[in-house]
Amino acid sequence: MLKEVIEDALARGERLKRDIVGQILKSATLNELINNRRFAETIARVIQTKDEISRSIRRNVQDALKAMSIPSKHQISSYEKRVEQLERKIDTLGRRILIKSKKKSPSRRSSNGKSHS
């Protein structure tokens, strides 16, 4: 029963949202704005300015990080890959050393250099 109540409320909410959006799209003011060349040009300039500001901020942040010798995300990623490669190489070398040491099991000798039997 609770499930049906929730589903009904969601369905009514969707209908209400569609109705409101429909009314907004039908409004004369919105249609006038959309069809107004100056309004469209202004919106285009606002979007362009926003993009320019974003690029400028990004460049300034990169320059500041570079000046402080802080690596970029790309550099850190590159370092991580290199560390992982080195870890694999060390692992491989460790296994090789272990295998070689097992193959060369030392003979048991006394302090005078003679083998015990």
C-alpha positions as CSV (number, residue, x, y, z in Angstrom):
1,M,0.0,0.0,0.0
2,L,2.8,2.4,0.9
3,K,4.5,1.6,-2.4
4,E,1.3,2.6,-4.4
5,V,1.0,5.9,-2.4
6,I,4.7,6.7,-3.2
7,E,4.3,5.8,-6.9
8,D,1.1,7.9,-7.1
9,A,2.8,10.9,-5.5
10,L,5.8,10.6,-7.9
11,A,3.4,10.4,-10.9
12,R,1.5,13.5,-9.7
13,G,4.8,15.3,-9.2
14,E,5.9,14.5,-12.7
15,R,2.6,15.7,-14.1
16,L,2.9,18.9,-12.1
17,K,6.4,19.4,-13.3
18,R,5.4,18.9,-17.0
19,D,2.5,21.4,-16.5
20,I,4.8,24.1,-15.0
21,V,7.4,23.7,-17.7
22,G,4.7,23.8,-20.3
23,Q,3.3,27.0,-18.9
24,I,6.7,28.6,-18.8
25,L,7.5,27.7,-22.4
26,K,4.1,29.1,-23.4
27,S,4.6,32.4,-21.6
28,A,4.8,35.4,-23.8
29,T,7.7,36.9,-21.9
30,L,9.9,33.9,-22.5
31,N,8.9,33.8,-26.2
32,E,9.8,37.5,-26.5
33,L,13.2,36.9,-24.9
34,I,14.0,33.9,-27.0
35,N,13.1,35.8,-30.2
36,N,15.0,39.0,-29.1
37,R,18.3,39.1,-30.9
38,R,19.9,41.3,-28.3
39,F,18.9,38.9,-25.5
40,A,20.4,36.0,-27.5
41,E,23.6,37.9,-28.1
42,T,23.9,38.8,-24.5
43,I,23.4,35.2,-23.4
44,A,26.1,34.1,-25.9
45,R,28.5,36.7,-24.5
46,V,27.8,35.6,-20.9
47,I,28.5,31.9,-21.9
48,Q,31.7,33.0,-23.8
49,T,32.9,35.1,-20.8
50,K,32.2,32.2,-18.4
51,D,34.4,29.9,-20.6
52,E,37.2,32.5,-20.8
53,I,37.1,33.1,-17.0
54,S,37.3,29.3,-16.5
55,R,40.3,28.9,-18.8
56,S,42.0,31.9,-17.2
57,I,41.5,30.5,-13.7
58,R,42.7,27.1,-14.8
59,R,45.9,28.7,-16.3
60,N,46.5,30.8,-13.2
61,V,46.1,27.8,-10.9
62,Q,48.5,25.7,-13.1
63,D,51.1,28.5,-13.0
64,A,50.8,28.9,-9.2
65,L,51.2,25.2,-8.7
66,K,54.2,25.1,-11.1
67,A,55.8,28.1,-9.2
68,M,55.4,26.2,-5.9
69,S,56.9,23.0,-7.5
70,I,53.7,21.1,-7.0
71,P,53.3,18.4,-9.6
72,S,50.2,18.4,-11.9
73,K,47.6,15.6,-11.8
74,H,49.2,14.2,-15.0
75,Q,52.7,14.2,-13.5
76,I,51.4,12.5,-10.3
77,S,49.7,9.8,-12.5
78,S,52.9,9.3,-14.3
79,Y,54.8,8.9,-11.0
80,E,52.3,6.4,-9.8
81,K,52.7,4.3,-12.9
82,R,56.5,4.4,-12.6
83,V,56.3,3.4,-8.9
84,E,54.0,0.5,-9.8
85,Q,56.5,-0.7,-12.5
86,L,59.4,-0.5,-10.1
87,E,57.3,-2.4,-7.5
88,R,56.8,-5.2,-10.0
89,K,60.5,-5.3,-10.9
90,I,61.5,-5.5,-7.2
91,D,58.9,-8.3,-6.7
92,T,60.3,-10.2,-9.7
93,L,63.9,-9.7,-8.5
94,G,62.9,-10.8,-5.0
95,R,61.4,-14.0,-6.3
96,R,64.5,-14.7,-8.4
97,I,66.8,-14.3,-5.5
98,L,64.6,-16.5,-3.3
99,I,64.6,-19.2,-6.0
100,K,68.4,-19.0,-6.4
101,S,69.0,-19.1,-2.7
102,K,66.8,-22.3,-2.4
103,K,68.8,-23.9,-5.2
104,K,72.1,-23.1,-3.5
105,S,71.2,-24.7,-0.2
106,P,74.5,-24.4,1.8
107,S,76.2,-27.7,2.9
108,R,76.6,-28.0,6.6
109,R,80.3,-27.6,7.5
110,S,82.0,-27.5,10.9
111,S,84.2,-24.7,12.0
112,N,87.3,-26.4,10.6
113,G,85.8,-26.6,7.1
114,K,85.1,-30.3,7.1
115,S,81.6,-31.7,6.3
116,H,79.6,-33.6,8.9
117,S,78.4,-37.0,8.0
